[in-house]
Amino acid sequence: MDNLALCLLFLPMIVLVNALQMERKPHPCPIIPRTDGHRPGHLEQLGCQRPPLGPVKEYFEAPTPRELWENHVDPYVPAVIRNALKGSPAIDKWGDDKYFVEEYGDQEVLVEKKYEDRKSEPKRMEITKFLDNYKDENWYVVSILPNAMRKDIVVPKPLMCSSFNKNLAELNLWIGTRGTRSMLHYDADNIMHCVVSGLKDWILIDRFYKDKMDMVIGREGQGSGFSHLDVDQVSEDTNPEVWDVPWQYVTLRSGDCLYLPHKYLHQVRSYNRTVSATMLWYPEGEFTDDDCENINYEKSLNLNDTYVYWTYDKGQETVDMGYMNPEIIKAELISIFDVFGMTVVDLDTFVFFSLVQVGDSAIEGLDTVLRFFANVDHDKNGYISREEIISVDVEVLKDYCRGVDSPHGPTKTMLPTSENYSHKSSEFNPRQFKQRYFDSVYAKIFMKFVMRVKGKNNRLTYPQFKKHIHLRDGHPADAFILLDKNFDGVITGEELQNASLKQYRDFSKMRYNLIGTSITGGGKYEAEVERSNTLFLARLNDIPKEYMKGKSDDDDASDEASGETPFTELIDNLYSDIVSEISRKSFIELVTSPEDKENFNSFSGDIIFNLLNRDGDDTLTSEDIRTFLTLEMKEEMRDEFSARGILQNMEEQLERMQDISLEVIKFKQELYSNTVKAAVKTEL
């Protein structure tokens, strides 16, 4: 064969390689000095700001589960396992769209924007419909791996046994074409991300540096998050701290897997058609590998032969992606039982427990909470016990999780309601709230409100700022300087209007609240924002009185700053005032006295009594209250599950329960009729 023929033969390959190189910067990219006063990497892709620490540690022989645990999971260190999917049929088959169409074309998947922005709701469509359009559309499959496809993937050696294998949360499928890139983000679970076909570049950053990476300020306890950084053009003017952050890199090719610890920051790019499969497992719990003794690591284990908590079968109403860990939900419920020292609870009290655990989701998913109680109450005596929670079936727990959490994408019944939910439209529906800007928008609204109600002549001095705003994680002077652009000791309305989103995000990190009110960085006010109550956001002129509680401007605000509320003061006073004991009836009369009637009724008063009356003898003593107030949770549980944390939020939670009390009572009447002792109270 002559030279011309050889050139013609390899020309298509040369063109393909050149096209790939044209879009893909060297990984890592070179550090090029600048002459405009900025450091190298200004307005360049993330990763061009400084040399990397180096590549992630590689294995060419897959580690055992224990080796992965000791060298990577426990010390919190990423790892690359080359050719970890060896033996997977997918390696040969998933490189061809035709195979997908013929074998799995009718399977449904969730589809997001390939150029991720976190502003849009996912779509849901059959794989065939996706493949018909994905080369021309801004579409990217990010979905649960349909159960039918599991047979094509073998389990990587480190996940073949041990507690890793027993805690597999979900399996994900990724299909994309040229130009796909993620935002900088982190996930709640441990990840084993495996490229089946194509190539992906990763930038990895330890969570230790999260505060320097302009992350969204999410709710406490939130398992995942993302950054506001423009990863294509990182600005030194806006985010100078990025230049101080060390990073690592890795390139994954067909068959390679990356282990990534939970909450490890990462940003990913792919350049042409790429297909990946991911195994996620819950990080909680101790490592055990007793079941590995008789494992033959040379014999492949198929994903079909493993238990996974969240899966998808064709035609399922929800694509079960991103739901809470049902075992952790169970453990948290048991812990709340333990906080109160209770072994059994009635329906009213259990609804309160759910509100403590999942917040407003328990109200929005009230039918699910009630159904869960009925399913767990096997003997139908009107109570569920701690032991019944321990033994509850995992499928019952999963139904509970689905009902008190929003689905990650459209449900099957939602598809006809909007073409944007399916393949019928190129467009995506916007998220109900623009989560990407939630923290900064909320902070701006907060400060404009403070200016209006506490400032004078559209001006807020530093003494006024310090008097009215409490910061949990910062100093008032640092927060004030963020918004006082000309450093003259006065924040003006114009300065608030012109402050950047980044300035407000930095203010958010300090966890602010308006002293003397329940307006804070969380709670009901935040819930109004999350529900996109734009009327509430736009006005705030006549802010609902329930947000304005506590002491006047002239009162000393130290108690408010320390987290004390009128309700915790009530409980503390009860401890001091109860000489011997108080009956249930007298207690309810006390907490529903005229000055408290806006907050409590006999329904909520009865719940409070149940919570404090640990021995269930229908009389409350100061010793009962003292015992409760000194209880503390295990260290690994969330702070809000401590006795004091629950008390501090109890007033607000019980107020919310009043809105659903009639529904709870009606359900109890229908389910139990007259069999439950004193269970139905008709007087509200």
C-alpha positions in Angstrom: 0.0 0.0 0.0 1.5 3.4 -1.0 1.8 6.5 1.1 -1.2 8.2 -0.5 -3.4 5.2 0.2 -2.2 5.1 3.8 -3.0 8.8 4.2 -6.5 8.3 2.8 -7.0 5.3 5.1 -6.1 7.2 8.3 -7.5 10.6 7.3 -10.9 10.2 9.1 -9.0 9.2 12.3 -6.7 12.2 12.1 -9.7 14.5 11.6 -11.5 13.0 14.6 -8.4 13.3 16.8 -7.9 16.9 15.7 -11.5 17.8 16.3 -11.2 16.4 19.8 -8.0 18.3 20.5 -9.5 21.5 19.3 -12.1 21.4 22.0 -10.1 19.8 24.8 -7.4 21.9 26.5 -4.3 20.1 27.8 -5.1 18.3 31.0 -3.8 19.9 33.1 -3.6 23.1 31.2 -0.3 25.1 31.0 0.2 28.0 33.4 0.7 31.0 31.2 1.9 34.3 32.7 -0.2 37.4 31.9 0.7 41.0 31.2 -2.5 42.7 32.3 -1.9 42.6 36.1 -3.9 39.4 36.6 -2.5 36.1 37.7 -2.4 33.2 35.3 -5.7 31.5 34.8 -7.9 34.7 35.0 -10.9 34.1 32.8 -9.7 30.6 32.0 -11.2 27.2 32.7 -11.1 26.0 36.3 -7.7 24.3 36.7 -5.6 26.9 34.9 -5.1 29.0 38.0 -2.2 27.0 39.5 -0.3 23.7 38.8 -2.1 20.7 40.2 -0.9 18.6 43.1 -0.7 15.8 40.5 -2.8 13.0 39.2 -5.0 10.9 41.5 -3.5 7.6 42.7 -3.9 4.9 40.1 -4.5 1.1 40.5 -3.9 -1.2 37.5 -4.9 -4.1 39.7 -8.2 -3.4 41.5 -8.0 -3.2 45.3 -10.1 -5.4 47.6 -12.8 -3.7 49.6 -10.6 -3.6 52.7 -7.7 -2.1 50.7 -10.1 0.6 49.3 -11.4 1.2 52.9 -8.0 1.5 54.5 -6.2 3.5 51.8 -9.0 5.7 50.5 -12.5 5.6 52.1 -11.4 6.0 55.7 -8.6 8.6 55.0 -10.9 10.4 52.5 -8.6 10.0 49.4 -9.8 9.5 45.8 -8.5 6.6 43.7 -8.5 5.6 40.0 -9.0 1.9 39.1 -7.9 1.3 35.5 -9.9 -1.3 33.6 -12.1 -1.9 36.6 -15.1 -2.9 34.3 -13.1 -5.7 32.6 -15.5 -8.4 31.5 -18.6 -6.1 31.2 -20.6 -6.7 28.0 -21.2 -2.9 28.0 -17.6 -2.2 27.0 -18.2 -3.7 23.6 -21.9 -2.9 23.2 -22.5 0.5 24.6 -20.3 2.3 22.1 -23.1 1.9 19.5 -26.4 3.8 19.7 -28.0 1.1 17.6 -27.6 -1.4 20.4 -29.3 1.0 22.9 -32.2 1.4 20.5 -32.7 -2.3 19.9 -32.2 -3.5 23.5 -33.3 -0.6 25.7 -35.1 1.9 23.4 -38.3 1.8 25.4 -36.7 2.4 28.8 -37.3 5.8 30.3 -34.5 8.1 31.6 -34.2 11.5 33.1 -32.5 14.1 30.8 -30.8 17.3 32.0 -28.9 20.1 30.2 -25.5 19.0 29.0 -24.2 22.4 29.9 -25.3 22.3 33.5 -26.8 25.3 35.2 -29.0 24.0 38.0 -31.9 26.3 36.9 -33.9 23.7 35.0 -36.1 20.8 35.8 -35.1 17.5 34.2 -37.0 15.9 31.3 -38.2 12.3 31.1 -38.2 10.4 27.9 -37.6 7.0 26.3 -34.0 6.3 25.4 -35.0 6.1 21.7 -36.4 9.6 21.8 -33.2 10.9 23.5 -30.9 9.3 20.9 -33.0 10.7 18.1 -32.2 14.2 19.2 -29.2 14.4 21.6 -26.6 15.3 19.0 -28.6 18.5 18.1 -30.1 19.3 21.5 -28.7 20.5 24.8 -29.5 17.2 26.3 -27.7 14.8 28.6 -28.9 11.6 30.3 -28.4 11.8 34.1 -30.6 9.1 35.4 -31.1 5.9 37.4 -29.8 3.0 35.4 -32.9 1.1 34.3 -32.9 -2.4 35.9 -33.0 -4.0 32.4 -29.5 -2.5 31.7 -27.8 -3.9 34.8 -26.9 -7.2 33.1 -24.3 -5.4 30.9 -22.2 -4.1 33.8 -20.0 -6.1 36.2 -19.5 -5.0 39.8 -16.0 -3.5 40.3 -13.9 -5.6 42.6 -14.0 -3.2 45.6 -17.8 -3.3 45.6 -18.2 -7.1 45.2 -18.7 -7.6 49.0 -18.4 -5.9 52.4 -20.6 -3.1 53.8 -19.9 -1.2 50.5 -22.0 -3.8 48.6 -24.7 -3.9 51.3 -25.2 -0.1 51.1 -25.6 0.5 47.4 -27.9 3.5 47.2 -28.5 3.8 43.5 -27.0 3.1 40.0 -26.7 6.0 37.6 -26.5 6.2 33.8 -24.9 9.0 31.9 -25.1 9.5 28.1 -23.9 12.7 26.4 -22.3 14.1 23.3 -19.8 16.9 22.6 -19.6 19.9 24.9 -20.9 18.3 28.1 -19.6 19.8 31.3 -20.7 20.0 34.9 -20.7 22.8 37.5 -18.3 22.4 40.4 -20.3 20.4 42.9 -20.3 17.6 45.5 -22.6 14.6 46.2 -23.9 13.1 49.5 -22.7 9.6 48.8 -19.5 7.7 48.0 -19.2 7.3 44.2 -17.6 4.8 41.9 -17.9 6.5 38.5 -17.0 4.2 35.5 -16.6 5.3 31.9 -18.0 2.7 29.6 -17.4 4.5 26.3 -15.5 7.8 25.5 -13.4 10.0 27.8 -13.9 12.3 30.7 -11.6 14.8 32.4 -12.1 15.5 36.1 -10.9 18.2 38.5 -11.0 17.1 42.2 -10.9 19.4 45.2 -11.0 18.3 48.9 -14.1 19.5 50.8 -11.7 21.2 53.2 -11.6 24.1 50.6 -15.3 24.3 50.1 -15.5 27.8 51.7 -13.1 29.2 49.1 -15.0 27.8 46.1 -18.1 30.1 46.2 -20.5 27.3 47.1 -24.3 27.7 47.5 -25.3 28.2 51.1 -27.7 25.3 51.5 -29.9 24.2 54.4 -28.1 22.6 57.3 -27.8 18.9 56.9 -28.1 19.2 53.1 -26.1 16.3 51.6 -25.1 17.8 48.2 -24.2 21.2 46.9 -22.7 23.2 44.1 -20.7 26.3 43.3 -21.5 29.6 41.7 -18.2 29.6 39.9 -18.2 30.0 36.1 -15.9 27.0 35.5 -15.3 28.1 32.0 -14.1 31.6 32.9 -12.9 31.9 36.5 -12.6 35.5 37.5 -9.8 36.6 39.8 -11.8 39.8 40.5 -14.8 37.9 41.8 -13.3 34.7 43.2 -9.6 35.4 44.1 -9.5 32.6 46.7 -9.7 30.0 43.9 -6.0 30.6 43.3 -5.2 29.4 46.8 -7.0 26.0 46.3 -4.9 22.9 45.5 -6.5 20.4 43.1 -5.9 17.0 41.4 -6.9 15.7 38.0 -7.8 12.5 36.3 -8.8 11.4 32.8 -11.1 8.3 32.6 -11.3 6.2 29.5 -13.4 3.2 28.6 -13.4 0.7 31.5 -11.8 3.0 34.1 -13.5 3.9 37.4 -12.9 6.7 39.8 -13.6 6.3 43.5 -14.7 9.7 44.9 -15.4 10.2 48.7 -18.8 11.7 49.6 -18.8 15.5 49.5 -15.6 15.6 47.6 -15.7 18.6 45.2 -15.5 17.8 41.5 -16.0 19.2 38.0 -16.3 17.1 34.9 -15.9 17.6 31.1 -16.5 15.3 28.1 -15.9 16.1 24.5 -17.6 13.6 22.3 -20.0 10.8 22.8 -19.5 9.4 26.3 -21.4 6.8 28.3 -20.9 6.1 32.0 -22.3 4.1 34.8 -22.0 5.1 38.5 -22.5 3.1 41.7 -23.3 5.2 44.7 -23.2 3.9 48.3 -24.2 5.4 51.6 -21.2 6.7 53.6 -22.8 6.0 57.0 -22.0 3.0 59.2 -18.9 1.1 60.1 -16.9 -0.9 57.6 -17.2 -4.7 57.7 -16.0 -7.3 55.2 -16.8 -10.6 56.9 -18.7 -11.7 53.8 -15.6 -11.3 51.6 -13.8 -14.4 52.9 -15.2 -16.8 50.3 -15.5 -14.3 47.4 -13.7 -15.2 44.2 -12.6 -11.9 42.9 -11.6 -13.4 39.6 -15.2 -14.4 38.9 -17.2 -11.4 37.8 -20.3 -10.4 39.7 -23.1 -8.8 37.7 -25.1 -5.8 38.9 -28.2 -7.9 38.5 -26.9 -10.0 41.4 -26.6 -7.1 43.9 -29.2 -5.4 46.1 -29.7 -1.6 45.4 -32.0 0.5 47.4 -33.3 2.8 44.6 -34.0 1.3 41.2 -36.2 1.8 38.1 -38.4 -0.6 36.2 -40.1 0.2 33.0 -43.4 2.1 33.5 -42.6 3.1 37.1 -44.4 6.3 38.3 -41.1 7.8 39.7 -37.6 7.5 38.5 -36.2 6.9 42.0 -33.1 9.1 41.9 -31.7 11.2 44.8 -34.1 10.0 47.5 -33.1 9.8 51.2 -31.5 6.8 52.7 -34.4 4.7 54.1 -32.1 3.2 56.7 -30.9 6.6 57.9 -34.5 7.7 58.1 -35.3 4.8 60.3 -32.2 5.5 62.5 -33.3 9.1 62.9 -36.8 8.2 63.9 -35.5 5.8 66.5 -33.1 8.6 67.8 -36.1 11.0 68.1 -37.9 8.3 70.2 -34.8 8.1 72.3 -34.4 11.8 72.8 -37.9 11.9 74.4 -37.3 8.6 76.3 -40.5 7.2 74.7 -41.1 3.6 73.6 -44.5 4.2 72.1 -46.2 7.3 70.5 -49.7 8.1 69.3 -50.5 9.4 65.8 -50.4 13.1 66.8 -47.0 12.8 68.3 -45.6 10.8 65.4 -46.7 13.5 63.0 -44.7 15.9 65.2 -41.7 13.5 65.0 -41.9 13.6 61.2 -42.0 17.4 61.3 -38.9 17.4 63.4 -37.2 15.1 61.0 -38.1 16.3 57.5 -39.6 19.8 58.2 -42.4 21.1 56.0 -42.2 18.0 53.8 -44.1 16.2 56.5 -47.0 18.6 56.1 -46.9 18.6 52.3 -46.7 14.8 52.4 -49.1 14.4 55.2 -51.0 11.5 53.5 -47.7 9.6 53.4 -47.0 10.2 57.0 -50.4 9.0 58.1 -50.2 6.0 55.8 -46.8 5.1 57.2 -48.2 5.2 60.8 -51.1 2.9 59.8 -48.7 0.4 58.1 -46.4 0.3 61.1 -49.2 0.0 63.7 -49.6 -3.7 63.1 -51.9 -4.3 66.1 -54.0 -1.3 65.3 -54.0 0.0 68.9 -53.4 3.6 67.9 -49.8 3.6 68.9 -46.5 2.7 67.2 -43.6 1.5 69.2 -39.8 1.9 68.9 -39.6 -1.8 68.2 -42.1 -1.6 65.4 -40.0 1.2 63.8 -36.9 -1.1 64.1 -38.6 -4.0 62.3 -40.4 -2.0 59.6 -40.0 -3.3 56.1 -37.6 -1.4 53.8 -40.3 -1.0 51.1 -42.5 0.7 53.6 -39.6 3.0 54.5 -39.0 3.7 50.8 -42.7 4.7 50.3 -42.3 7.1 53.2 -39.1 8.6 51.7 -40.9 9.1 48.3 -43.9 10.8 50.0 -42.0 13.3 52.1 -39.4 14.1 49.4 -39.9 15.6 45.9 -39.1 13.4 42.9 -35.9 14.3 41.1 -37.7 14.5 37.8 -41.2 14.4 36.3 -43.4 11.5 37.4 -45.2 9.5 34.7 -48.5 11.3 35.4 -46.8 14.7 35.0 -45.6 14.1 31.5 -48.9 15.1 29.7 -49.0 18.4 31.6 -46.1 20.0 29.8 -44.3 19.3 26.6 -41.1 20.6 28.3 -41.1 17.5 30.5 -40.6 15.2 27.5 -38.9 14.9 24.1 -41.6 17.0 22.5 -39.8 20.2 23.2 -36.2 21.4 23.2 -36.9 23.6 26.2 -36.7 22.7 29.9 -39.1 23.9 32.6 -37.4 26.2 35.1 -36.9 24.9 38.6 -39.6 26.1 41.0 -37.0 28.3 42.6 -33.7 29.3 41.1 -31.7 27.4 43.6 -28.4 28.6 42.1 -29.1 32.1 43.5 -31.2 31.3 46.5 -28.7 32.3 49.2 -27.7 35.6 47.7 -31.3 36.6 46.6 -32.6 35.8 50.1 -29.8 37.8 51.8 -30.6 40.8 49.6 -34.3 40.7 50.4 -33.4 40.3 54.1 -31.1 43.4 54.1 -33.6 45.5 52.2 -36.2 44.6 54.7 -33.9 45.5 57.6 -33.2 48.8 56.0 -36.9 49.5 55.7 -37.9 48.6 59.2 -34.7 49.5 61.2 -32.9 52.1 59.1 -33.5 55.8 59.0 -33.8 57.9 55.8 -32.7 54.9 53.7 -29.4 54.6 55.7 -28.2 52.0 58.2 -25.3 52.9 60.4 -22.9 50.3 61.9 -24.3 50.7 65.5 -27.8 50.1 64.0 -26.6 47.1 62.0 -24.9 45.6 65.1 -27.9 46.2 67.3 -30.4 44.5 65.0 -28.5 41.7 63.2 -27.0 38.7 64.9 -24.4 36.6 63.1 -23.9 33.0 64.2 -20.6 32.5 62.2 -19.0 35.9 61.9 -18.3 39.3 63.3 -20.7 42.2 62.6 -17.8 44.4 61.3 -16.9 41.9 58.7 -20.4 41.6 57.5 -20.9 45.4 57.5 -17.8 46.0 55.4 -19.1 43.6 52.7 -22.0 46.0 52.0 -20.5 49.4 52.9 -18.8 50.0 49.6 -17.2 53.3 50.3 -16.3 52.4 53.9 -17.9 55.5 55.4 -19.7 53.6 58.2 -23.1 53.8 56.6 -24.9 51.4 54.3 -27.3 53.1 52.0 -30.2 51.7 50.0 -28.2 52.4 46.8 -25.3 50.3 48.1 -27.7 47.4 48.9 -29.1 47.6 45.4 -25.7 47.6 43.7 -24.0 45.0 45.9 -23.0 41.9 44.0 -24.5 38.4 44.4 -21.1 37.3 45.6 -21.1 39.9 48.4 -24.5 38.7 49.5 -23.4 35.1 49.4 -20.4 36.0 51.7 -22.9 37.7 54.0 -25.1 34.5 53.9 -22.1 32.4 55.1 -22.3 34.3 58.4 -25.8 32.8 59.2 -27.7 36.0 60.1 -31.0 36.7 61.9 -32.9 39.8 62.8 -32.8 40.1 66.5 -36.2 40.0 68.2 -37.9 38.1 65.3 -38.0 34.7 63.8 -36.6 36.0 60.5 -33.3 34.1 60.2 -31.3 32.2 57.6 -33.7 29.3 58.0 -37.1 28.5 59.3 -40.5 29.6 58.0 -39.1 32.7 56.2 -36.8 30.4 54.2 -39.7 28.1 53.5 -41.7 31.0 52.0 -38.8 31.6 49.6 -38.5 27.9 48.7 -42.1 27.8 47.9 -41.6 30.7 45.5 -44.1 32.8 47.3 -43.2 35.8 45.1 -45.9 38.0 46.7 -44.2 37.5 50.0 -40.8 38.2 48.5 -41.9 41.3 46.6 -43.7 43.1 49.4 -42.5 42.3 52.9 -44.1 45.7 53.7 -46.7 44.1 55.9 -44.7 41.1 57.0 -46.9 38.5 58.7 -47.0 39.0 62.4 -45.9 35.4 63.1 -42.4 36.5 61.9 -42.2 39.4 64.3 -41.8 37.9 67.8 -39.7 38.6 70.8 -38.4 41.7 72.4 -38.7 45.3 71.3 -35.8 47.4 70.0 -35.1 48.8 73.5 -34.9 45.4 75.2 -31.7 43.5 75.7 -31.4 41.0 72.9 -28.9 38.6 74.4 -31.5 35.8 74.9 -32.6 36.1 71.3 -29.0 36.0 70.1 -28.4 32.9 72.1 -31.3 31.1 70.5 -33.9 31.4 73.4 -37.5 31.6 72.3 -40.7 32.4 74.3 -41.5 28.7 74.2 -38.1 27.6 75.6 -38.6 30.2 78.3 -42.0 28.7 79.0 -40.5 25.2 79.5 -37.8 26.6 81.7 -40.3 28.5 83.8 -42.4 25.3 84.2 -39.3 23.6 85.6 -39.0 26.4 88.2 -42.7 26.7 89.0 -44.0 23.2 89.2 -43.7 22.4 92.9 -45.1 18.8 92.9 -47.0 17.8 89.8 -49.5 19.0 87.2 -52.2 17.0 85.4 -52.7 16.8 81.7 -55.8 18.9 81.8 -54.1 21.6 83.9 -51.1 21.6 81.7 -53.2 22.1 78.5 -55.1 24.9 80.2 -51.8 26.5 81.0 -50.3 26.4 77.5 -53.6 27.5 76.0 -54.0 30.5 78.3 -55.1 33.7 76.6 -51.7 35.1 76.1 -50.6 31.9 74.3 -53.8 31.1 72.4 -52.3 32.4 69.1 -49.7 29.6 69.4 -51.3 26.6 70.9 -54.6 24.8 71.2 -55.6 21.6 73.0 -54.3 19.5 70.1 -50.8 20.9 70.3 -50.9 21.2 74.1 -51.6 17.5 74.3 -48.6 16.7 72.1 -46.4 18.9 74.3 -47.6 17.0 77.4 -46.9 13.6 75.7 -43.3 14.7 74.9 -42.5 15.9 78.4 -44.3 13.2 80.3 -41.7 10.5 79.7 -43.1 7.9 82.1 -46.6 8.1 80.6 -48.3 8.5 84.0 -50.5 11.4 82.9 -48.9 13.7 85.5 -46.0 16.1 84.8 -43.4 16.9 87.4 -40.4 19.2 87.4 -38.2 16.1 87.4 -39.8 15.1 84.1 -38.8 18.4 82.5 -35.4 18.4 84.1 -34.7 14.9 82.7 -35.8 16.0 79.2 -33.8 19.2 79.2 -30.6 17.3 80.1 -30.9 14.7 77.4 -28.5 14.8 74.5 -28.2 13.0 71.2 -25.4 10.8 70.0 -22.6 12.8 68.5 -23.1 11.6 64.9 -26.7 12.7 64.8 -27.8 16.2 63.5 -27.8 19.0 66.0 -31.5 19.7 65.6 -32.2 16.3 67.0 -30.9 17.3 70.4 -33.4 17.9 73.1 -32.6 21.6 73.3 -32.6 21.9 69.5 -36.1 20.3 69.3 -37.4 22.6 72.0 -36.1 25.7 70.3 -38.1 24.9 67.2 -41.1 23.3 68.8 -43.2 26.4 69.0 -42.9 26.9 65.3 -43.5 23.3 64.5 -46.6 23.0 66.6 -48.0 26.1 65.0 -47.6 24.4 61.6 -49.3 21.3 63.0 -52.5 23.3 63.8 -53.1 23.7 60.1 -53.3 19.9 59.7 -54.8 19.0 63.0 -58.3 18.4 61.6 -56.9 16.1 58.9 -55.0 14.1 61.6 -58.1 13.8 63.8 -60.3 12.8 60.8 -57.8 10.1 59.8 -57.6 8.8 63.3 -61.4 8.6 63.5 -61.7 6.7 60.3 -58.9 4.3 61.1 -59.5 3.6 64.8 -63.1 4.5 65.4 -63.5 4.2 69.2 -60.7 1.8 69.9 -58.1 4.4 70.9 -58.2 5.7 74.4 -58.6 9.4 74.4 -57.2 9.6 70.9 -59.8 11.8 69.3 -60.2 15.3 70.6 -63.0 17.2 69.0 -62.4 20.4 70.9 -59.9 22.6 69.0 
